[in-house]
Amino acid sequence: MIYNIFNDLTLLLQTHPYIITFLVALVSEEMLVFFAILSGRGIINFWIVFSVGVFAVLIFDSVVFIIGKSKFGKYIETRFFPENKMDQKIKLIHKKRSLVYLIITKFVWGTRIPSIFYYSVSGMRYKKFILYDFISLIIWGSLMLTSGWLAGRGFAELLKIMRGSERLLAMILVGALIIYLIHLLIKRLISKDYKYIEKINKL
């Protein structure tokens, strides 16, 4: 039964790759990594996952940014972020490089949407934000999606040789471990700025 469900989902993905990738990217960036693994197995084109996925996330981030400048955004600011604390956070953010901070938020779970909101209410121009967001997404995609594709390629090649549920499970775990280690390495390389984010969140 599970095999049939997987086949149905695979067929749906192959029939409507652009639409499904777009919708999935709106929901979760992490799901794009899973799609990248599937692209390594030849189920979907990698460049569809990369280009459509980045485009969809860019749209979602733009919506969050625009909401931050609306009356609803002002309500959220005054309701959940007292003016003095918000000012302190914004000042701390702008002491550092805005682009670097935005790149970090793509790899640190839970900081992406708040950071976009902060930039919006702080008065950053949309053109500057969209440029920085695009660059950060390209960097994130180049690292994480490419890693997913490589994991998928190794899985596909070894699947032709290896048979048995134990080995199959082992390969899945190895692929997930590779992605996790790359994620961890990136966080270590930018540890100083990561600590800076924690300092902001404690305000």
N, C-alpha and C positions, 0 to 999 in steps of 0.2 A: 504493500500500500504506500509506504513512504517512498519507494522507488518510483511509483507511478506519479505521486505528487511532485517529486523532483523533476521528472520528465515533463510534466505539464507546465511547471514554472519555467523550466529551461526553454520549452517551445514558445511560451509567452514572451520571454525575454528576447529570444531570437526574432520573433515576429514584430515586436514593438520595442526595439532597444532604446531608441531616443526618448520616448515617452516615459518608460519605466525608469530609466536611469535618471531622468530629470526629476521625477516624483520622489524617488528614493533619496536623491541628493538634497532635496528640500527638507526631508525628515532627519537625515543623519549623514554626517561626513564619514562616520565609521563604516556604514553600509557600503560606501563607495570602495573601501578597501576590499571588502568581500567580493564586490563586482570585479575588482581588478584581479583577484585570485581566479575568478571564473573566466576572465579574459585570457589568463595564462593557460587555461585549459581549452581555449578556442570556442567557448560558448558565446562570447560577445567580443566585439572589436575593442581593443584597449583604448584607441583614440576616441571612441565614442564615450567610454567611461570617463576619460580624462577631460575632454573638451566640454561635453554636455554637463558633466558633474561639476566642474569648476564654474561654468556659466550659471547653473542652478543655485549653487551656494552663493555666488555673487549677487544674484537677484534677492535671495533671502536676506543676506546681510544688508542690502540696500533698503529693503523694506523696514528692517529694524532701525536703520539709521534715520529714515524718513519719519518713522513713528516717534523717534526721540525728539524730533523738531516740531512735532504736532502738539495740540493742546492735551491730548492723551499722554504724550511723553512728559509734558510739564507736570501733569497730575501725578504720574509715577515718581517723578523727581521729588516733588514736594511731599508726597505721601510716604515714600520709603527711604528717601535720602535727604535728611535735613540739609539745609543750604550750606551751613558751615562745614559739614563733613564732605559734601559733594565738592565744594571748592578746594578742600585740602587734597582730595583724591585727584582732581583734575590737575592741580598744580604739580603734584608728585609725578603724574603720568607725563606731563610735558617737560619735566626736567630731563627725562630720558628721551631717546629717539623714538618717535611715534611708530615708525615702520618696524623697528626691532620688537617693540612691545606687541604690535599687531601680529607679527610672525609667531611670537611665543604663544599667543592665545590659541593659535591653530593646533598646537600640540598639547596644551594643558587643558584638560577637561574642566568645563564649568566657567571659564574666563572669557570665552569668545563673545557671547551676546552682551554681557555686562560691559565689556570693553568698547563694543560698538556703540552702546547706549551712552557711555561716558563721552566718547568723542563727539557724538551728535549734540548732546546738550552743552558741550564746552564751546561750541561754535565752529568746529572744524568745517571747512568747505567740502561739499559733496565730491567735487572733482579730485581733491587731494585724497579724501577717504577712499574713493573707488579705485584710485591708482595704487595706493598702499595695500588695499585689500586684495586687489588682483595679483600684485607681486607676491604677497604672503601666501595666497592660494596656489600660485604656480610653484612656489618652493615646497609647500606642503604636499602637493600632488606629485611633484617630481620625486620626492623621497618616499612617501607612504604608498602611493599607487604603483610606482615602479617596483617597490619591494613586494607588494601584493602580487603583481604580475610575475615577478621572478619566482615567488613561492608557488604560484600556480603552475608555472612551466616545469619546475622540478617535480611537482606532484603529478603532472600529466605524464612526464617521461617515465618516472618510476612506476607509475600505475600499470604501464604496459608490461613491466617485468615482475613486479611484486603482486602476489595474490594472497588473500587472507585478511580478515577483518583487523587483526592485531597490527599488521604492518600498515594497513590503510589508516588506522587511527593514529599510528605513530607519525605518519607523514603529515597529517592534519595538524598535529600538535607541534611538529617541527616548524611548519609554515607559520603558525600563530606565534611561536617563540621568536622566530626571526623578526617578525614585525614588531613584537614587543621590545626586543633588544634594541632595535633601531630607534624606536620611540624613546626608550630610556637613555640611549646615547645622546640623542638630540637635547634632551632635558639636562643632561650632565654638562654638555658643551656650553649651554647658556644658563648655567646654574646661578650666576650672579644676578641676571635679570629675572630669573625665576623667583629668587628670594625677594627681589624687589616687588614682584606681583603680590607675594604673600604679605608684604608690609602694607601694601595698598589695601588689601582686603580686610586687614585687621583694624583699619580706621573706623 
